[in-house]
Amino acid sequence: MASFEITGGHELRGELVPQGAKNEALQVLCAVLLTSEKVTISNIPDIVDVNKLIDLLGSLNVKIEKTGPEEYTFQADDVNTGFFESPEFKKKGSALRGSIMIVGPLLARFGKGFIPKPGGDKIGRRRLDTHFIGFQNLGAKFTYDPESEFYKVEAKRLNGAYMLLDEASVTGTANIIMAATLAQGTTTIFNAACEPYVQQLCKMLNKMGAKILGVGSNLVTIEGVGSLRGCSHRILPDMIEVGSFIGLAAMTKSEITIKGTGYDHLGIIPGVFQRLGIQLERRGDDIFIPKQESYEIDTFIDGSILTVADAIWPGFTPDLLSIVLVTATQAKGTVLIHQKMFESRLFFVDKLMDMGAQIILCDPHRATVIGLNRQHNLRGISMTSPDIRAGVSLLIAALSAEGKSVIHNIEQIDRGYQNIDKRLNKIGAEIVRK
């Protein structure tokens, strides 16, 4: 189990370029299974979860070629569906949660899709009902073997249908849309997720010849087509990295420019950090964050304590609540963090409390952060990363703390952040990988 040793207290200065969006990459990589023609995807982040999915596609006999930095071609013209029966598939398919999105394309094109119970962050219940209810609406037969923990869907033919999703699941919406592109007739999905990741997937599928209307809304209509062709697609900058870098700059009193942020796709993310008192300036597609000795949390109009809560898009993404929470520890003022979607995602705050942060964990979903206004710096400790986003939050805390910190289980961080130690060291951080 690898670790980071961090010497905190250094001010950073320079430019950071966000990687390609992890969550988009997991969707569009699965979409290559929908066509026998070559698909080129660029700005693919070099991170563990994405590399595991690429490896899984290769094991399915998809032809993969790296054609440049962060660019690959994929051609699924000879998919080995027999691989589903192998122990290797169970091992690789269960290694990441994003593998669930191969099911829709496989079902649509080959009439069957298998997946073992997928892995991913341990952040609470993450049910898959939305995916399989959607496939059943399209006419598929669903079975689950609790002994082998395998999910299976089969259909001789998929037929378009109207459906109201029980939750606006991002991966569920993506999976159902991919299946519906090759179904007969028209599929209408109400309460669809409309995150930029889903929008990008739909734009890519339309380039491949799909007929998808309502992109960017929660009412999506798909007219099935007979086949899809190849295309080229570029992944957006990762908005979670952009938000992480904003919080990092504030916590470490640093002057940082975030280059090529895909600003128009960030939604309310910049505004939420501004409500924490963080100054930031849009410069074209870049964000400039000046050095700030202090930043003060806003209140609501009536003077009551600010609440930052996650919500389906265009609300605030749950992936950044951990970053907001840690950033607030050194602000002036108080904020209530309300994590509605996952009941285990706030359980890393005990590490921040050990570092000296003033946090009240109200229940599994809510934490009140009392900002110290830098009157008492955080102190370095030894800790373990429980998941991707908490891991980076702890890294940000350690970079702002006095003394040395050690973060174990950094494989969790590597799952979602590309060479984060090398990139931050280039602008003045002191992080040693051990």
C-alpha positions in Angstrom: 0.0 0.0 0.0 1.7 3.2 -1.2 1.7 6.5 0.7 2.3 10.2 0.3 4.5 12.0 2.7 3.6 15.7 2.6 5.4 18.6 4.1 2.8 21.3 4.5 2.9 25.1 4.8 4.3 25.8 1.3 2.6 28.5 -0.8 2.1 27.3 -4.4 2.4 29.4 -7.5 1.9 28.6 -11.2 -0.4 26.9 -13.6 -2.4 23.7 -13.4 -4.0 22.0 -16.4 -7.0 19.8 -15.4 -7.0 16.2 -16.8 -9.8 14.8 -18.9 -13.0 14.1 -17.0 -12.9 10.7 -15.3 -16.7 10.3 -15.2 -17.1 11.2 -18.9 -14.2 8.9 -19.9 -15.9 5.9 -18.3 -19.1 6.5 -20.3 -17.6 7.2 -23.7 -15.2 4.3 -23.5 -18.1 1.9 -23.0 -19.8 3.5 -26.1 -17.1 2.1 -28.4 -18.8 -1.3 -28.0 -21.8 0.0 -30.0 -20.1 0.0 -33.4 -17.7 -2.2 -35.3 -16.0 0.9 -36.8 -13.0 2.7 -35.3 -13.6 5.3 -32.6 -10.9 7.9 -31.6 -11.1 9.4 -28.2 -8.7 12.1 -26.9 -8.0 13.7 -23.6 -8.3 10.4 -21.8 -7.0 10.7 -18.2 -4.2 8.4 -17.3 -5.8 7.2 -14.0 -6.3 3.8 -12.5 -10.1 3.5 -13.0 -9.9 4.5 -16.7 -6.9 2.2 -17.4 -8.8 -0.7 -15.8 -11.7 -0.1 -18.1 -9.4 0.1 -21.2 -7.9 -3.2 -20.1 -11.3 -4.8 -19.7 -12.2 -3.6 -23.2 -9.0 -5.2 -24.5 -9.9 -8.5 -22.8 -13.2 -8.4 -24.7 -11.1 -8.4 -27.8 -11.6 -4.7 -28.7 -8.6 -3.5 -30.8 -6.9 -0.7 -28.9 -4.1 1.6 -30.1 -2.5 4.5 -28.4 -2.2 7.1 -31.1 -0.8 10.1 -29.0 -0.6 11.5 -25.5 -4.0 10.7 -23.9 -5.4 9.6 -27.2 -6.5 6.1 -28.2 -8.4 4.4 -31.0 -10.8 1.6 -30.3 -12.4 -0.9 -32.8 -14.9 -3.4 -31.5 -15.3 -5.5 -34.7 -14.6 -8.9 -33.1 -15.9 -8.8 -29.6 -15.4 -12.0 -27.6 -18.7 -12.5 -25.8 -17.4 -15.8 -24.5 -15.1 -13.9 -22.2 -18.2 -13.3 -19.9 -17.9 -16.8 -18.7 -14.3 -16.6 -17.5 -13.0 -16.0 -14.0 -10.9 -13.2 -15.4 -14.0 -11.3 -16.4 -15.4 -11.5 -12.9 -12.1 -10.2 -11.5 -11.7 -7.4 -14.0 -15.4 -6.4 -14.2 -15.7 -6.1 -10.5 -12.6 -4.0 -10.1 -14.4 -0.7 -10.8 -17.9 0.7 -10.8 -17.7 2.1 -14.3 -17.8 -1.4 -15.7 -21.5 -1.4 -15.3 -21.8 0.8 -18.4 -20.6 -2.0 -20.8 -24.0 -3.7 -20.2 -26.1 -1.3 -22.2 -24.0 -1.4 -25.3 -23.5 -5.2 -25.2 -27.2 -5.8 -24.8 -28.1 -3.4 -27.7 -25.5 -4.9 -30.1 -25.2 -8.6 -29.1 -28.5 -9.3 -27.3 -26.9 -10.0 -23.9 -24.9 -8.2 -21.3 -23.2 -9.6 -18.2 -21.4 -7.9 -15.3 -20.3 -9.0 -11.9 -21.2 -6.8 -8.9 -19.0 -3.7 -9.6 -16.6 -2.2 -7.2 -15.8 1.5 -6.6 -15.8 3.9 -3.7 -17.2 2.7 -0.3 -19.3 5.8 0.2 -22.6 4.1 1.0 -25.4 2.3 -0.9 -25.1 2.7 -4.7 -27.9 0.6 -6.1 -28.1 -0.5 -9.7 -31.9 -0.9 -9.9 -32.3 2.1 -12.3 -30.1 0.4 -14.9 -31.8 -2.9 -15.0 -35.4 -1.5 -14.7 -34.6 0.6 -17.7 -33.3 -2.5 -19.7 -36.5 -4.3 -18.7 -38.6 -1.4 -20.0 -36.8 -1.9 -23.3 -37.8 -5.6 -23.3 -34.8 -7.3 -21.8 -35.0 -10.2 -19.3 -33.0 -9.6 -16.1 -31.5 -12.2 -13.8 -29.2 -12.0 -10.8 -27.3 -14.8 -9.3 -26.7 -14.0 -5.6 -24.1 -16.8 -5.2 -21.8 -15.6 -8.1 -23.0 -12.0 -7.7 -23.5 -11.8 -11.5 -26.1 -9.5 -13.2 -27.3 -10.7 -16.6 -29.7 -9.2 -19.2 -30.8 -10.8 -22.5 -33.1 -9.8 -25.3 -33.6 -11.0 -28.9 -34.8 -7.5 -29.7 -35.0 -4.2 -27.8 -38.1 -2.1 -28.3 -38.4 1.6 -27.6 -40.5 2.6 -24.6 -41.5 5.5 -22.3 -39.9 5.4 -18.9 -39.8 7.6 -15.8 -36.5 6.8 -14.0 -36.9 6.2 -10.3 -33.8 8.3 -9.7 -31.8 10.6 -12.0 -28.8 8.2 -12.0 -26.0 9.5 -14.2 -24.6 6.0 -15.0 -28.1 4.6 -15.3 -29.2 7.3 -17.7 -26.0 6.7 -19.8 -26.5 3.0 -19.8 -30.1 3.1 -20.9 -29.4 5.8 -23.6 -26.7 3.6 -25.1 -29.0 0.6 -25.1 -31.8 2.6 -26.7 -29.8 3.9 -29.6 -30.1 0.5 -31.3 -33.6 -0.4 -30.1 -36.5 -0.5 -32.5 -38.8 2.5 -32.2 -38.6 5.5 -29.9 -37.5 5.6 -26.3 -38.4 8.5 -24.0 -36.6 8.9 -20.7 -38.1 11.3 -18.2 -36.1 12.3 -15.1 -32.9 11.6 -17.0 -29.6 12.8 -15.6 -28.3 15.8 -17.6 -24.8 16.2 -16.2 -22.2 17.4 -18.8 -20.9 13.8 -18.8 -24.2 12.6 -20.2 -24.4 15.5 -22.6 -21.0 14.7 -24.0 -22.0 11.0 -24.4 -25.1 12.0 -26.3 -23.1 14.3 -28.5 -20.7 11.5 -29.3 -23.5 9.1 -30.0 -25.2 11.6 -32.4 -21.9 11.9 -34.2 -22.0 8.1 -34.5 -25.4 8.3 -36.2 -27.7 8.1 -33.2 -30.8 10.2 -33.1 -31.0 11.7 -29.6 -33.1 14.8 -28.8 -33.3 16.8 -25.5 -29.6 16.7 -24.8 -28.9 18.7 -21.6 -32.5 18.3 -20.3 -34.2 15.7 -18.1 -36.4 14.6 -20.9 -34.4 12.7 -23.5 -35.9 11.1 -26.6 -34.0 8.4 -28.6 -35.1 7.2 -32.0 -33.5 3.8 -32.5 -31.3 3.2 -35.6 -30.0 0.1 -37.3 -26.3 0.6 -36.6 -23.8 3.2 -35.5 -20.5 4.3 -37.2 -17.2 5.4 -35.9 -16.3 9.0 -34.8 -13.7 11.2 -33.1 -14.5 12.6 -29.6 -12.6 14.8 -27.1 -13.3 14.5 -23.4 -14.0 17.7 -21.4 -11.6 18.9 -18.7 -12.5 17.3 -15.3 -14.7 19.8 -13.4 -13.9 17.9 -10.1 -10.2 18.6 -10.6 -11.0 22.3 -11.3 -13.0 22.5 -8.1 -10.2 20.7 -6.2 -7.6 23.2 -7.4 -9.8 26.2 -6.4 -10.0 24.8 -2.9 -6.3 24.0 -2.9 -5.3 27.5 -3.8 -7.5 29.0 -1.0 -6.2 26.6 1.7 -2.6 27.1 0.9 -2.8 30.9 0.3 -1.5 30.3 -3.2 -1.7 32.1 -6.6 -2.8 29.6 -9.1 -4.1 29.7 -12.7 -6.2 26.8 -13.8 -5.8 26.5 -17.6 -8.5 25.2 -20.0 -11.2 24.6 -17.5 -14.2 24.1 -19.9 -15.7 27.0 -17.9 -19.0 26.9 -19.7 -19.6 23.4 -18.4 -18.8 24.1 -14.8 -22.3 25.2 -13.8 -22.6 26.6 -10.3 -19.2 25.2 -9.1 -17.3 28.6 -9.3 -20.2 30.3 -7.6 -20.2 27.9 -4.6 -16.5 28.5 -4.0 -17.1 32.3 -4.2 -19.8 31.9 -1.5 -17.0 30.6 0.7 -15.2 33.9 0.2 -12.7 32.7 -2.4 -11.8 35.2 -5.1 -11.5 33.9 -8.6 -11.5 35.5 -12.0 -12.5 34.0 -15.3 -9.9 34.7 -18.0 -11.2 33.3 -21.2 -11.4 29.5 -20.5 -9.0 29.8 -17.5 -9.6 30.6 -13.9 -7.2 32.8 -11.9 -7.2 32.5 -8.1 -5.1 35.2 -6.4 -3.3 34.7 -3.1 -5.7 35.3 -0.1 -4.7 35.7 3.5 -8.3 35.1 4.5 -11.7 34.3 3.0 -15.1 34.7 4.7 -18.1 32.4 4.3 -21.2 34.1 3.1 -24.6 33.8 4.8 -28.1 33.6 3.4 -30.0 36.9 3.0 -31.6 36.7 6.4 -28.2 36.1 8.1 -28.7 32.4 8.7 -25.8 30.0 8.3 -24.9 29.0 4.7 -25.8 25.5 3.6 -24.0 23.8 0.8 -25.8 20.6 -0.4 -25.4 18.3 -3.3 -28.1 17.9 -5.9 -28.7 16.5 -9.3 -27.4 18.6 -12.2 -27.5 21.6 -12.5 -27.2 21.5 -8.7 -23.9 21.1 -6.9 -22.0 17.9 -7.6 -21.6 15.5 -4.6 -18.0 14.8 -5.8 -17.0 18.3 -4.6 -18.6 18.4 -1.2 -15.5 16.9 0.4 -13.4 19.7 -1.1 -15.8 22.4 0.1 -15.8 20.9 3.6 -12.0 20.9 3.9 -11.7 24.4 2.4 -14.2 25.8 4.9 -12.0 24.7 7.9 -9.7 27.6 7.4 -12.3 30.2 6.3 -13.9 32.8 8.5 -17.5 31.7 9.4 -19.6 28.7 9.6 -21.2 26.4 6.9 -23.4 23.4 7.0 -22.4 20.7 4.6 -25.3 18.4 3.6 -24.4 15.3 1.7 -27.8 14.0 0.6 -26.8 11.2 -1.8 -24.3 9.0 0.1 -24.4 8.1 3.8 -20.7 7.3 4.2 -19.0 10.1 2.4 -18.5 12.4 5.4 -16.8 9.7 7.5 -13.4 11.1 6.7 -13.9 14.2 8.9 -12.5 12.5 11.9 -9.1 12.8 10.3 -9.6 16.6 9.8 -10.7 16.8 13.5 -7.4 15.1 14.5 -5.6 17.8 12.5 -7.4 20.5 14.5 -10.4 21.3 12.4 -13.6 22.4 14.2 -16.3 20.2 12.7 -19.5 18.8 14.2 -20.6 15.6 12.5 -24.4 16.0 13.0 -25.3 12.6 11.4 -24.1 10.5 8.4 -25.3 13.2 6.0 -24.6 16.5 7.6 -21.5 18.2 9.1 -21.2 21.8 10.5 -17.8 23.3 9.8 -16.7 26.2 12.0 -14.0 28.1 10.2 -10.8 29.0 12.1 -9.9 32.0 9.9 -6.3 30.6 10.1 -6.0 31.4 13.8 -5.0 27.8 14.4 -3.3 26.0 11.6 -4.0 22.4 10.9 -1.3 20.0 12.1 0.2 17.2 10.2 -0.9 13.6 11.1 -0.8 10.1 9.7 -4.1 9.0 8.0 -5.6 6.7 5.4 -7.6 7.7 2.3 -11.0 6.1 2.3 -12.1 7.1 -1.2 -11.0 9.2 -4.2 -12.5 12.6 -3.2 -11.9 12.3 0.5 -8.3 11.3 -0.3 -7.7 14.5 -2.3 -9.4 16.5 0.5 -7.0 15.1 3.0 -4.1 15.9 0.6 -5.3 19.5 0.4 -5.5 19.6 4.2 -2.0 18.2 4.6 -0.6 20.7 2.1 -1.9 23.5 4.2 -1.0 22.0 7.6 2.1 22.6 9.8 4.6 19.8 9.8 4.5 16.5 8.0 1.5 14.3 7.2 1.4 10.8 5.8 -1.6 9.6 3.7 -1.8 5.8 3.2 -3.8 4.0 0.6 -3.1 6.6 -2.0 -4.2 4.0 -4.6 -7.6 5.6 -4.0 -6.4 9.0 -5.1 -4.6 7.5 -8.1 -8.0 6.0 -9.2 -9.2 9.5 -10.0 -6.3 12.0 -10.2 -3.5 11.8 -12.8 0.0 12.2 -11.4 -1.3 14.6 -8.8 1.9 14.5 -6.8 4.1 15.4 -9.8 1.8 18.1 -11.0 1.6 19.8 -7.6 5.3 19.5 -6.9 6.0 21.5 -10.1 4.2 24.5 -8.6 5.9 24.3 -5.1 4.3 21.4 -3.2 6.4 19.0 -1.3 4.9 15.5 -1.8 7.0 12.3 -1.7 5.5 9.1 -3.0 6.6 6.0 -0.9 
